[in-house]
Amino acid sequence: MKKLLCLLAVAAAVSSLRAEQLSPAELAEDNPDGHSRFWTYYDPKPSNYIGSRDWWKGQALSGDWWGIRNFLDDSGVEISASYTNNIAGNPVGGESAGFTYTDNVSFGLQLNFEQLIGWKGLTIDVSGLNRAGSSLSQQNIGNQFTVQQVYGGQTVMFYALLFEQKLLDDKISIKAGRFSAGDDFASSPIYWLYMNNGIDGNPQALPVNTQFSAYPWAVWAARLRVDPTPEFNAMVGMYQVSNRVFGHPEYHGLDWSIRQGDGVLMVGQMGWTPEFFKRPVEKAKAPDGKSVAETKARSEGKTFKAVAPDTEMKGLPGHYWVGGYYSPWTFAQFGTTDTARNSYGFYLHADQVVWQKSPGSDQGLTLWTSMVLSPQQNIAKLPFQANAGVVYKGLIPAREQDYTLFGLVYGKFSNNYARTVEAAGNGYPQYEMVLEWGYRVNFTKFAYVQPDLQWVINPGGTGRIPNALVLGAQMSVVF
């Protein structure tokens, strides 16, 4: 306990120095040195300090804080922060031409109790954010699938307060506290590459059609995940449903009450993560040319002895899942003051690497798609949404960490919703579609710039708003 208190004191002393939260491109990758996904292993030489060449190759803008960051990380305390902005303008189409800026600053703390006090598998996370700026879709275009993914909840907000306990060699994971359904369900690192909010985060139909909570709106929640084999997984979760969540930034994420009239949303998902056409490839190497296992052993002061061939079977990785949600809560119906219970729906996702630069490489071509079906047109604004895209990592020679991407978003509006819009004299919305092209330039592991182009087709679905050309960019820095 004394060790824990001392480490928390050190963490508080340096918390004003912003640390890193991995970019979406890095979130799915493990650090090759066997340490935490957040930081590189500390080299006692002054090579990770700001201004050095090795700092430029590191994971965070602020470096390793002269060893403080790595001391905290190795002791079980990780501090994280990042800044992301979306700038966008529509010189053509929409309700009016315009230009807007919006940003998201995130910060958090994770405590690893195995390193702190020897409690294996337990972590506690605390995080918050600040959002500022305005929405081009709201102000100038008038479309459903908003073109800037970091807009929403424009204020300082407390986000997550949760614990996660892993058991049986990480085959079972139990998470409880305050977080959102979108943190675990219907979410992929591929989505995070895009700027349009119809893709990024979660397919937009899920939070639009029902009380499917998503960042930055946290609720009381519990989630169980089971990974019986490396290729199969299953999750179930229960999440608070309340009228005081979406669209209420005035609470700053601090209304933690559970009141009469609140409900529950239940979500389930089954996943499959195969690798096709496996073949033997050389195992990953650390920057010094040694194997990951050898580097980890030597960093811990252990003697390393190779007991197996330094190869592993690798193939073309894919991720597939199908899920569903159900809530017995009372929902408003379109065109009437009556309410309806029992919201439900289904979703699916598939992404597959179809070509690799070399066996086992993360550079190559990935195809992906996702769909949402919410049959109840009386309460679901978008009863059907379909997304699809192409992602190529390392398309340009000598730019192996850059991403070239294309995405498509299509949403069909509910007939019940459309009739209410028509009754108000605003046309009959049928569908909206967005095409997005982007190129993410990863200057370093802690900074990227992504020029972005979007073509919004049939904004708002009524045919009354001209198609809009959106020119913009995403930028992000990990501190």
N, C-alpha and C positions, 0 to 999 in steps of 0.2 A: 504493500500500500504506500509506503514512503517513496518507493521508486515511481509509482504512478503519480503521486502528488508533485514530485520534483519535475517529472517530465511535462506535466501539464503547466507548471510554472514557466518552464523554458519555452513551451509552445506559445503561451500568452505573451512572453517577452518579444517573440519574433513574429507574432501574427500580423503586424503591420506590414511586413514584407510579403508581398503576394507570391504564392507558390503556384504550382501547376495543376491544371486538370487537363487530361489528355484531349487532343483534338479528336474529332470523330474518326479520322483516318487511323489514329493510334489506339483507340479504345479496344479494338478487337485483337491487338497484338501484345504478346508477352515480351518483356524486356529480356534480351538474350543473356544477361548476366545472372539470371535466376533470382534477382531481387524484385522488389515491388514494381508494379507496372508504372508507378509514378516517377521514380527517380533512377538515374544511373548510379552504379556503385561508386562510392567515393574513392578517388585517387588522391592520396596524401600530397602529391605534387600539386602546385598551384596551376593546374591546367583547366579546371572547370570554372574559374573565376571570369567575371564579365570582362570582355576584351581579348580573351585568349582564343586560339583557334579551336581548342576542344570545347570551349563554352559554346561556340557557334554550332557544334555538333551535338550539344546536350539537349535535355528535355524541357528546359525552362529558361525564360528570359532572364530571370534574376540569378541564374546559376545555382550553386549548391550552398550559398551563404557561408563560404569559408569553412565548410564541413558541418555547419549546424543542421542544415536540412538532412543530410545523410545520417547524422547522429540521431535525429528525431525519428527518421524513417526506420532505421534499424532497431530503434527502441520501441516502435509501435505507435508513433504519432505522425500522421501525415496531414499536412496543411495544403489546401488546394485553392486556386483562383484562376480565372480566365476572363478575357474580354472578347466579345464577338459583336460585330455590327453588320447591318444590312442597309445598303444605300440603293435606292431605286427611283427611276423616273420613267414616265410614259410620254414620249414625244408624239406618239401616234395613238389615237383611239381613246376609249374610256369616256367618262363623263366630262372630263377636262384634263388638260395637260398639267403635270405637276412633278415634284421631286420631294422625297422625304428620306429621313434618316431615322434609324432606330437601333438600339443596342441592348446588350445583356451582359452584365458583370456578375459572375458567379464566384462564390467563395464557400469553403467548407473545411471540415475537420473529420478525420477518421482515426479511431482508436482501435488498435489491434491488441486484444487482450491476451493472445498467446505470447506475444513478445513482451507485453507489459507485466503480466502476473502469471503466465503459464496456463491460462485458460484456453485450451485448443479450440480453434474454429470460431471464436466469438469476435465480432467487430461491432462498433457503434459509429454511426455517421450523423453529423450535424451539418446542415448547409443552408445557404440563403442566396439571395440575388437582388440585383437592382436593375430595373428596366426603365429606359427613357426613349423618347422619340415619338413619331407618329406613323400611321399606316397609309401607304399609297393606295391600297385597295379601298379603304374606307373613305379617304378624302377625295380621290380623283378617278378611280376606275369603277367602283361599284360592283365588284365581283365577289363570288363565294370563296374560292380557293386563294386565300390571301398570299401575296407575292413576297412577303417578308416573314420568315419563320420565327424571328426573335421578337415579334410584336405580340403584346398581350400581358395585362397585369403591370401597367406602367408605373411602378413605384418600388420602394424597398419592401421585400417580402421574405419572411422566414419560410424555408421550404421543408427540408427533411429533418426528422429526428427519429432514428430507427436503429434497431439492433438486428443483426443477422447471425444465426448460429448454424455452422456447417457440421455435419456428422458423417460417420462412416466413410472417411477419406473423400469428403466433399460429394458424396452421392446423394445426400439429403441436405437441403437448405431451408431454414425457417426464418422468415423475416416478418417483423411486426413493428408498428409505430405509425409515424406520419410520412406518407409518400403517396405516389399516384399509381393508378392501374397501368398507365402508359410507360412506367419505368421498366416493367417486366414483360407485359403482354403486347403483342402486335407491334413490336419495335425491333429495328435492325440497324446496325451501323451504316448500312447502305443508305437508308433514309436520311441519315444525318448529313450526307454529302450534298443534299439539295437545298435550295433556298426557298422554294415554294412550300407553304405550310400544308398544302394538300398531301404532300409526301412526308416532309420532315417531321420527325417525332413519331407520329402515328397517322394512319389514314384518317383524314379529317372527319369522315362520316361517323366514326366511333364517338368522339366527344360531342359532335353536333346532334346525333340522333338520340343519345341517352346520356346518363350521368356517368360516362366513362372518363374518370379524372385523368388529367395529363399535365405535365410540367407547364407552367409553374404552380399549378393548383394542387396542393397536397391535402389528403384526408386521412382519417384513422383507417388503418388497413392491416391485413395479415396475408402472407403469401407462403405457400409450401411448394418447393420444387424438388423433384426426384430425377436423378440421372442414373438409371439402373445399368446402362451400358454407355460407352463413349458415343454411340450413334443415336440413342433414344433418350428423350426427356419428356417430362410432363409437369404441368403447373396448375394449381388452383389458387384462387385468391378471393378475399372478401373485402369490400371497400365501402366506406360511408357514403351515403347519398344525402345531399342537403341543398336547399335553395341558397345557402350562404357561401357557395364555393365559386363557381364560374361567374366572372364579371363583377366580383366584389373585391377589388384591390384595396378598398378602404380598410379592410380587416388586416392587411399586411401579413396574411398567413398566420395570424395569432388567435383567431377564433377557433379554439380547440374544443368547443362545447359539443355535446351530443344531446339534442333536444327532441321533445315529442314531435313527431312528424317527420323526423329523419328516417332514412331507409338504408337499404343495403344493395350493392351490386355484386353479383357473383360472376367470376370469369374462370374459364378453364381452357387449357391449351396443351396440345400434344405436338412434339417436334421430332424431326429426323434430320441428322447431320451426317450424311454419307460422304465418302470419298470414292469416286469412280476411277477405274483404270489405274490402280495402285502399282507402283514400281519402286524398287529400292533406290534411295537417294542418300547422299551424304548428309549427316546430321548438321544442324545449324552450328555455326562457329561464333565464338565471341570475337570482339574487335582485335584481340591479340593472336587470332588464328587457332586458339585451342577450342576444344568442344565446350559446350555449355556446362556439362556435368563436371568437366575438369576445372573450368574457371570457378564454378561455384564451390567446389571442394577446396581449392587452394585459397579462395578468399576467406573460407572459414577455418583455415589453418590445418586442414586435413590432408592426408596423403591420398593421392588419386591413383587408382590402378584400373586401366581399361580391361574390362572382362567380357566385352562383346564387340562385334564389328561396329565401326562407327558409321552405320547406315540405319535408315528407317524406311518404312513403306509409306509413301505419300502418293496421293492421287489428286483428282479434280474435286475440290470441296464444294458442297452444296448445303443449303439450309432450307428446310421445308417445315411448315407447321399449319395446323388448322385449329381454330378456337371458336368459342361461343360465349355469349354473355346473357345474363337474365337478371331482371330486377322486379320485385313485386311492388315497388314504390308507385305512387300516383303521379301520372304525367299529364300535362296540358295537351288538349287536342286542337288541331287546326280547325278554325271556322266555327267553333262552338265553345261555350263556357263549361261544358262537361269535361270530365277527366277520364283517363283510362289507366288501368293497372297492367302490370306484367309486360314490361318492355323486354324484348329479346332480339338477338341477331347472331350472325356468324361472320367469320373472316378467315382468310387463308393467305399464305405467303409462300413464294418459292424463289430462291436465287441459286444460280449454278454457275461456277466457273466452267467455261466451255473451251478455253485455250489458255495455256500458260507459256510464258517465255522459255522456261525450262522446268523440268520435273521438280515439284516442290516449291517453285517460286510463287511469290504473292503478286507478281506482275503478269497481267494478262487480261482477258476479256470475261466479264460477268454479265449474264442476262438475269433479269428479275421481274417479278410481277406480284401484285397483291389485289385482293378483292374484299369488299364488305357487302353483306346482304342483310338489310333490316326490313322485313316484310310489312311492318305495320305502318302504312302510309298515313294513318290518322295522327301519329305522333313522331314519325321519323322524317325529317326534312330531306335527307338524301338516302332513300331506300336502297340505292345501288351506287357503288363507287368501284372503279377499276383503275389501277395504276400499273405502269410498266416502265422499264428502262434498260439502259445499257451503260455499263461502267467499264472503262479501260484504264488500268493502272500502268504507267510507263510507256505510253504510246509514242512519245517523242524521244529519240535517242538522247542519252545523257540527262534525261529528266525522268529517272526511273521511279520517283516517289510522287509524281504528279498524277492527277486524275482527270480524265476526259469523260464527260457524262452527258447523257440525254435522258429525259424523263417525260412521261405523259400522265396526265390526271384527267379522268372523266367522271362526272357525277350526274346522275339522273334525279331531278327534283320530284318530290311526292306530288301526286295529283291533288290530294287534299290541301297541301300547302299552296300549290299553284292556284287553286280556286280562290283562296283567301287573298292572294296578291291581285288576281284578276278582279275580284269584287271591289278592291280599293282603287281600281282604275290604272293599275301599273303594269298591265300585260300578264301573260300566262307563261311563267318560267318552265322550261322543259329540261334543258341540260346545259352544263358548262364544261369546257375542256381547256386545259393548259398544256402547252409544250414548253419544255425547258432545256436549254443547252448551257453547259458550264465547263470551265477548265480551272481546276484547283492547282495553283502553283504553291507547292510546299517548299518555301525558302529554307526552313529548318524544321525540326520536330516540334518547335514551339510557335511557329508563325506561318500563316498562309494567307494568300489573297486569291479570290476566285471571281474573275469576271463572269457575268451571268446574263443570259438573254431569255426572256419568256414571251410567248405569244399567247394571249388570253383570248379564247374563242367563245363568242356568245356570252359576254360578261353578264352575270345575274340571271342568265337563262331565258330572258324574254325576247331577245332580238332587238331591243330598243337602244342598247348601248353598243357603239362600234367596237369591233375587235381591237385589242390594245397591244401595242409593242412595249415591252418593259426592258429597259437597259439598266443594269445594276451590278452589284458586287457584294460578296461576303468577305469579311476580313476577321481574323482571329489571332489572338496572342495568348499564350499560356505563360503565366508569371511564375 
